Amino acid sequence: MLSRIAESLFWLGRYVERADDTARILDAFMHRLLDDPATDEHAACRTLYAILGVEPAAAQGARYDAVGVMDLLGFDTANPSAVAGAWCAARDNARGVSEVISTEAWECLNATWHALPGQRKAAGRIGPYAYLRFVRERAALFCGLADSTMSRDDGWLFLTIGRSLERVDMTARLLSAKVVASRNAPDWSTLLRAAGADEPHRRTLGWGRDPQSAARFLLLDQTFPRSVIHALSVAEQCLATLAGGPHSARRDVGRMRTMLEYAEERTFGTQLTTYLKELQEGCVTATRHIADEYFQYSAPLAWQHRED
């Protein structure tokens, strides 16, 4: 497979997952502001910007609000960290690999991209929740179509690796919203709903659960497909399946998986912040090694005129 196509598929998977997870995080924070009017809106929005690594351009001393958050992180098509921007970036990557992904998957991406402006207008009338739910549903549809209509070749492997690494990073960021800024963050139930894990968590552990069980479930549950350790296992298997090449990225992913798999339960709560930081840094390192190993481009041949 050409490195250009592999890179586009890798980032296609990452951007679709980013749009999905950013929509989930935004939905959790919006519900937090709605459910608890006493929440400091400025502090909550500032925390959200910090978690997603976004620096809003605002005048000194200006207060952040939910409207500004949605404009920057929900509707901005030029910002690849925003919901709309990530989906536009996913579509741009898919246009260059339309011969590799299935027609159904491409049509899902393209139809969603055309529908986003109308969904944004509707959000101005009825609120952002339908817009965020629409993106989550379309991301799930795309992933389902990709899994059911693409051969398990190198193209699917790169798409899945990108999606898995982005899921690890964004789930770690979602948990950071609770761990780092618990005062202005959503409660554990809202956070689990944002990760699509509320019902699986309840079925697995029942109603009588301690607050930290949510973090353990999102990080360590081997059977839940959106958990961090499950996503790391999938990425590691895909990297092992890819033929040839060095294995630095596989070691990075395996190191993160091993860190969680052998985490001591008695110190898990006190080490949670460290785990989340190492997961985010590990995703950056793994992405860099994947780019070095699989996405290298040869320098163009430069013809020189020789004078005799």
C-alpha positions in Angstrom: 0.0 0.0 0.0 1.2 3.5 -0.8 2.3 5.5 2.2 0.0 8.3 1.1 -3.0 6.1 1.2 -2.0 4.5 4.5 -1.6 7.9 6.1 -5.0 9.1 4.8 -6.7 6.1 6.2 -5.0 6.4 9.6 -6.1 10.0 9.9 -9.5 9.2 8.5 -10.1 6.9 11.5 -8.7 9.4 13.9 -10.8 12.3 12.7 -14.1 10.4 12.7 -13.3 9.2 16.3 -12.3 12.7 17.3 -15.6 14.1 16.0 -17.5 11.4 17.9 -15.6 11.8 21.2 -15.5 15.6 21.1 -19.3 15.5 20.6 -19.6 13.2 23.7 -17.4 15.5 25.8 -19.3 18.6 24.8 -22.6 16.9 25.5 -21.5 15.9 29.0 -20.4 19.5 29.8 -23.5 21.0 28.4 -25.7 18.7 30.5 -23.6 19.6 33.5 -24.3 23.3 33.0 -28.0 22.6 32.4 -28.4 20.3 35.4 -26.5 22.4 37.9 -27.1 26.2 37.4 -24.7 26.9 40.3 -21.8 25.6 38.2 -19.2 28.3 37.4 -19.7 28.5 33.6 -16.5 30.3 33.0 -14.4 27.9 35.0 -16.1 24.9 33.4 -15.5 26.2 29.9 -11.9 27.1 30.7 -11.3 23.5 32.0 -12.9 22.1 28.8 -10.6 24.1 26.6 -7.6 22.9 28.6 -8.6 19.3 28.4 -9.0 19.4 24.6 -5.8 21.4 24.1 -7.6 24.4 22.6 -6.5 28.0 23.1 -9.5 30.3 22.5 -8.8 33.7 21.1 -10.4 36.0 23.7 -9.7 39.4 25.1 -7.9 39.5 28.4 -10.4 39.2 31.3 -13.2 38.0 29.0 -15.5 35.3 30.4 -16.1 32.0 28.6 -19.6 30.7 28.0 -21.4 27.7 26.5 -22.2 29.6 23.3 -18.5 30.3 22.7 -17.6 26.7 23.4 -20.0 25.4 20.8 -18.9 27.9 18.3 -15.2 26.9 18.7 -15.5 23.2 19.5 -18.7 22.3 17.9 -19.3 24.3 14.7 -15.9 25.6 13.6 -15.1 23.8 10.3 -11.5 25.2 10.2 -10.6 23.8 13.5 -9.6 20.0 13.3 -10.2 19.8 17.1 -13.9 20.8 16.7 -16.7 18.4 15.8 -17.4 20.0 12.4 -13.7 20.5 11.7 -12.8 17.0 12.5 -15.6 15.7 10.2 -14.5 17.9 7.4 -10.9 16.7 7.8 -12.1 13.1 7.7 -14.0 13.7 4.5 -10.9 15.4 2.9 -8.8 12.3 3.8 -11.5 10.0 2.4 -11.7 11.8 -0.9 -8.1 10.7 -1.6 -8.7 7.0 -0.8 -12.2 6.5 -2.2 -10.9 3.5 -4.1 -9.9 1.8 -0.9 -12.9 2.5 1.4 -16.3 1.1 0.5 -18.9 3.2 -1.3 -21.3 3.0 1.6 -18.7 4.4 4.0 -17.8 7.3 1.7 -21.5 8.1 1.2 -22.0 8.2 5.0 -19.1 10.7 5.3 -20.2 12.8 2.4 -23.9 12.9 3.3 -23.0 13.9 6.9 -20.7 16.6 5.7 -23.6 18.1 3.6 -26.0 17.8 6.5 -23.9 19.6 9.1 -24.8 23.2 8.1 -28.5 22.3 8.4 -27.9 20.7 11.8 -26.1 23.7 13.0 -29.0 26.0 12.0 -31.3 23.7 13.9 -29.0 23.8 16.9 -29.5 27.6 17.0 -33.2 27.1 17.5 -33.5 24.0 19.7 -30.1 23.7 21.3 -26.9 21.8 20.6 -28.0 18.4 21.9 -29.6 17.2 18.7 -26.5 18.3 16.7 -24.2 16.4 19.0 -26.4 13.3 18.9 -26.5 13.5 15.1 -22.7 13.5 14.8 -22.4 10.6 17.3 -24.9 8.5 15.4 -23.3 9.2 12.0 -19.8 8.3 13.4 -21.2 5.0 14.7 -22.8 4.4 11.3 -19.5 5.1 9.5 -17.6 2.7 11.8 -20.2 0.0 11.4 -20.1 0.4 7.6 -16.3 0.3 7.6 -16.2 -2.8 9.7 -18.9 -4.6 7.7 -18.0 -3.6 4.1 -14.1 -3.4 4.1 -11.8 -6.3 3.7 -9.4 -6.9 6.6 -6.4 -5.8 4.6 -3.8 -3.1 5.3 -6.3 -0.3 4.6 -8.7 -1.5 7.3 -5.8 -2.0 9.7 -4.5 1.6 9.3 -8.1 2.9 9.7 -8.6 0.9 12.9 -5.2 1.8 14.4 -6.0 5.5 13.9 -9.5 5.1 15.4 -8.2 3.1 18.4 -5.4 5.5 19.3 -7.7 8.5 19.1 -10.2 6.7 21.3 -7.4 6.1 23.9 -6.4 9.7 23.9 -9.9 11.1 24.0 -11.1 8.7 26.7 -8.1 9.7 28.8 -9.0 13.4 28.2 -12.6 12.7 29.2 -11.5 11.1 32.5 -9.1 14.1 33.0 -12.2 16.3 33.1 -13.3 14.5 36.3 -9.9 13.9 37.9 -8.2 17.2 37.3 -11.2 19.5 37.7 -13.8 17.6 39.6 -15.5 20.8 40.9 -16.6 22.0 37.5 -16.6 18.6 35.8 -19.7 16.4 35.1 -20.6 13.8 37.7 -19.6 10.2 37.2 -22.9 9.2 35.8 -22.9 12.0 33.2 -19.3 11.1 32.3 -20.2 7.4 31.8 -23.1 8.4 29.5 -20.7 10.6 27.5 -18.5 7.6 26.9 -21.4 5.4 26.0 -20.6 3.3 29.1 -23.4 4.0 31.6 -25.5 0.9 30.8 -22.6 -1.5 30.3 -21.1 -0.3 33.6 -24.3 -0.8 35.4 -24.9 -4.3 34.0 -21.3 -5.3 34.9 -21.0 -3.8 38.4 -24.6 -3.1 39.4 -26.1 -0.1 41.1 -24.0 -0.2 44.3 -20.7 1.1 42.9 -18.0 3.4 44.2 -17.1 6.5 42.2 -13.7 5.2 41.1 -15.3 2.1 39.6 -16.2 4.3 36.6 -12.6 5.2 36.0 -11.6 1.5 36.4 -14.3 0.5 34.0 -13.3 3.0 31.3 -9.7 2.1 31.6 -9.5 -1.6 32.4 -12.6 -3.4 31.3 -11.5 -6.0 28.7 -15.0 -6.6 27.3 -16.2 -3.0 26.7 -15.1 -1.8 23.2 -14.7 1.8 24.2 -12.4 1.1 27.2 -8.8 2.2 26.9 -7.3 -1.3 27.4 -9.6 -2.8 24.7 -8.7 0.0 22.2 -5.0 -0.6 23.0 -5.3 -4.3 22.5 -7.0 -3.8 19.1 -4.3 -1.3 18.0 -1.6 -3.7 19.1 -3.1 -6.6 17.2 -3.4 -4.5 14.1 0.2 -3.3 14.3 1.3 -6.9 14.8 -0.6 -7.9 11.6 1.0 -5.3 9.4 3.7 -7.0 7.4 7.3 -5.8 7.7 8.7 -2.6 9.1 10.1 -1.8 12.5 8.0 -2.3 15.6 8.6 0.9 17.7 4.9 1.8 17.5 3.8 -1.7 18.6 6.2 -1.4 21.6 4.6 2.0 22.5 1.1 0.6 22.4 2.1 -2.6 24.2 3.8 -0.6 27.0 0.6 1.3 27.6 -1.5 -1.8 27.6 0.9 -3.5 30.0 0.9 -0.5 32.3 -2.9 -0.8 32.7 -3.1 -4.6 32.7 -0.7 -4.9 35.6 -1.8 -1.8 37.5 -2.2 -2.4 41.3 -5.8 -2.0 42.4 -4.8 -0.7 45.8 -2.9 2.3 44.4 -5.0 2.7 41.3 -6.9 5.8 42.6 -3.8 7.6 43.7 -2.0 6.9 40.4 -4.9 7.7 38.1 -3.6 11.1 37.1 -0.2 9.6 36.3 -1.9 6.9 34.2 -3.9 9.4 32.2 -0.9 11.6 31.5 1.2 8.6 30.4 -1.6 7.5 28.1 -1.9 10.8 26.3 1.9 11.1 26.0 2.1 7.5 24.8 -0.5 8.2 22.0 1.6 11.1 20.8 4.8 8.9 20.8 3.0 6.0 19.0 1.6 8.3 16.4 5.1 9.7 15.7 6.6 6.3 15.4 3.8 5.1 13.1 4.4 8.1 10.8 8.2 7.4 10.8 7.7 3.7 10.1 4.9 3.7 7.5 4.3 7.2 6.2 7.8 8.2 5.0 8.0 9.8 1.6 10.9 9.6 -0.8 12.5 12.8 -1.8 11.6 13.8 -5.4 14.4 13.1 -7.8 16.0 16.4 -8.9 17.5 16.4 -12.4 20.6 18.5 -12.7 21.9 20.0 -15.9 25.6 19.2 -16.4 27.6 21.4 -18.6 30.4 19.6 -20.4 
